[in-house]
Amino acid sequence: MVKEDLLSISPDALAPAATEAKAEAVGVTKASMGGAKCFVSAMLAGAFIGFGGMYFCTFLGDTTMAFGVQRLVGGLCFCLGLCLVLCCGAELFTGNVLMVCAKASKKIGLAGLLRNWGIVWLGNLAGSLVALAIIYLSNLQAMNGGAVGEAFVSVAAGKVALEPVTLFFKAVLCNILVCLAVWIGFSSKTTADKVLGILLPISAFVACGFEHCVANMFFLPMGLLLNTVAGIGAAGAITAGGVAYNLVLATLGNIVGGLVVGLAYWFIYHKKQA
């Protein structure tokens, strides 16, 4: 058995340079994916992140816990979303910012990169809205005497009330942590490795209240629906304009955060391989 065969079956994580090479290869694969398959895969990711948001707000419906405990455990609950994305396979916009590694190595063009980002962003939004509709019709928001619905509205109202600079940099920090979690996923060789590697970075961004555009594709429309249709929370606490404002700035900040991670590792390890 040759050295390459041994490396392929070894349970050890990939070395940093090998992880960067894998990120480039993954970027090439994503850029060449057919539009329809890419969109449906992105819908799955949007729904998966929505399920994480559902779990998070169900937990937040218990208002008797101390702040720190609630943020920590709520963050761990939200990890469900990225665990499903990485372990089951789906196209997530924030993780796909790491395709910049393949672009920097000139293995894909700018058109292929932007095409993927556009399809995946829209697919994530569509999947989030499908998950929202199913969850809303299940009447999950009525749990714990309506406290879960109040948690949904409270989370959404806080997001649309952020100042622009604060919102942008919360989004930058968010995708730094998300892309580090995805990078750990690239280096992992077992499902257990992927799940354990996800827990700390993702729970950290949730506990700290950072802004993830795909998560907000679920949280904000759900909050808007419950606020305007079900009358939960102060009237007008969430508006369609506020939802659009948050998604635009969160998306831009997430792109910057992902570029920081992807280009830093490309600069260190691609040149080393060359």
QUIPEGI-V225879 format. One record per backbone hydrogen bond with DSSP energy under -1.0 kcal/mol. CO is the residue of the C=O (numbers start at 1). NH is the residue of the N-H. E is the energy in kcal/mol with one decimal. If there is no record, write none. Layout:
co={CO CO}
nh={NH NH}
e={E E}
This chain:
co={2 3 4 5 15 16 17 18 19 20 21 22 23 24 25 26 27 28 30 34 35 36 37 38 39 40 41 42 43 44 45 46 47 48 49 50 51 52 53 54 55 56 59 66 67 68 69 70 71 72 73 74 75 77 78 79 80 81 82 83 84 85 92 95 96 97 98 99 100 101 102 103 109 110 111 112 113 114 115 116 117 118 119 120 121 122 123 124 125 126 127 128 129 130 131 132 133 134 135 136 139 140 141 142 143 144 146 147 148 149 150 151 152 153 154 155 156 163 164 165 166 167 168 169 170 171 172 173 174 175 176 177 178 179 180 181 182 183 184 187 190 191 192 193 194 195 198 199 200 201 202 203 204 205 206 212 213 215 215 216 218 219 220 221 222 223 224 225 225 226 234 239 240 241 242 243 244 245 246 247 248 249 250 251 252 253 254 255 256 257 258 259 260 261 262 263 264 265 266 269 270}
nh={6 7 8 9 19 20 21 22 23 24 25 26 27 28 29 30 31 32 33 38 39 40 41 42 43 44 45 46 47 48 49 50 51 52 53 54 55 56 57 58 59 60 62 70 71 72 73 74 75 76 77 78 79 80 81 83 84 85 86 87 88 89 96 98 99 100 101 103 104 105 107 106 113 114 115 116 117 118 119 120 121 122 123 124 125 126 127 128 129 130 131 132 133 134 135 136 137 138 140 139 142 143 149 146 148 147 150 151 152 153 154 155 156 157 158 159 160 167 168 169 170 171 172 173 174 175 176 177 178 179 180 181 182 183 184 185 186 187 188 14 194 195 196 197 198 199 202 203 204 205 206 207 208 210 209 216 217 218 219 220 222 223 224 225 226 227 228 229 230 232 237 243 244 245 246 247 248 249 250 251 252 253 254 255 256 257 258 259 260 261 262 263 264 265 266 267 268 269 270 273 274}
e={-1.9 -2.3 -1.8 -1.2 -2.4 -2.1 -2.0 -2.1 -2.3 -1.9 -2.1 -2.9 -2.0 -2.0 -2.0 -2.5 -2.2 -1.3 -1.1 -2.6 -2.4 -2.3 -2.5 -2.1 -2.1 -1.9 -1.8 -2.6 -2.4 -2.9 -2.6 -1.8 -2.2 -1.8 -2.2 -2.6 -2.3 -2.3 -2.5 -2.0 -1.8 -2.1 -1.8 -2.6 -2.5 -2.3 -2.6 -2.2 -2.2 -1.9 -2.2 -2.0 -1.0 -1.7 -1.8 -2.3 -2.2 -2.0 -2.8 -2.4 -2.1 -1.3 -2.2 -1.7 -1.9 -1.8 -2.0 -1.8 -2.9 -1.4 -2.7 -1.6 -2.0 -2.8 -2.4 -2.0 -2.4 -2.6 -2.4 -2.8 -2.5 -2.0 -2.5 -3.0 -2.0 -2.4 -2.7 -2.3 -2.1 -2.0 -2.4 -2.5 -2.3 -2.1 -2.7 -3.1 -2.4 -1.2 -1.4 -1.6 -1.7 -2.1 -1.9 -1.1 -1.6 -1.2 -1.9 -1.9 -2.1 -2.0 -2.6 -2.5 -2.2 -2.9 -2.0 -1.4 -2.0 -2.9 -2.6 -2.3 -2.1 -1.8 -2.0 -2.3 -2.0 -2.2 -1.6 -1.8 -2.5 -2.4 -1.6 -2.0 -2.4 -2.4 -2.1 -1.9 -2.2 -1.7 -1.2 -2.6 -1.9 -2.6 -2.6 -2.4 -1.6 -1.4 -2.2 -2.2 -2.0 -1.9 -2.0 -2.6 -2.1 -2.5 -1.3 -2.5 -1.0 -1.3 -2.7 -1.8 -1.9 -2.6 -2.8 -2.6 -2.6 -2.3 -2.6 -2.5 -1.1 -2.4 -1.9 -2.0 -2.3 -2.5 -2.1 -2.4 -2.3 -1.8 -2.9 -2.1 -2.1 -2.6 -2.5 -2.1 -2.0 -2.5 -2.4 -2.4 -2.0 -1.5 -2.8 -2.5 -1.4 -2.2 -2.2 -2.5 -1.9 -2.7 -1.8 -2.1 -2.5}
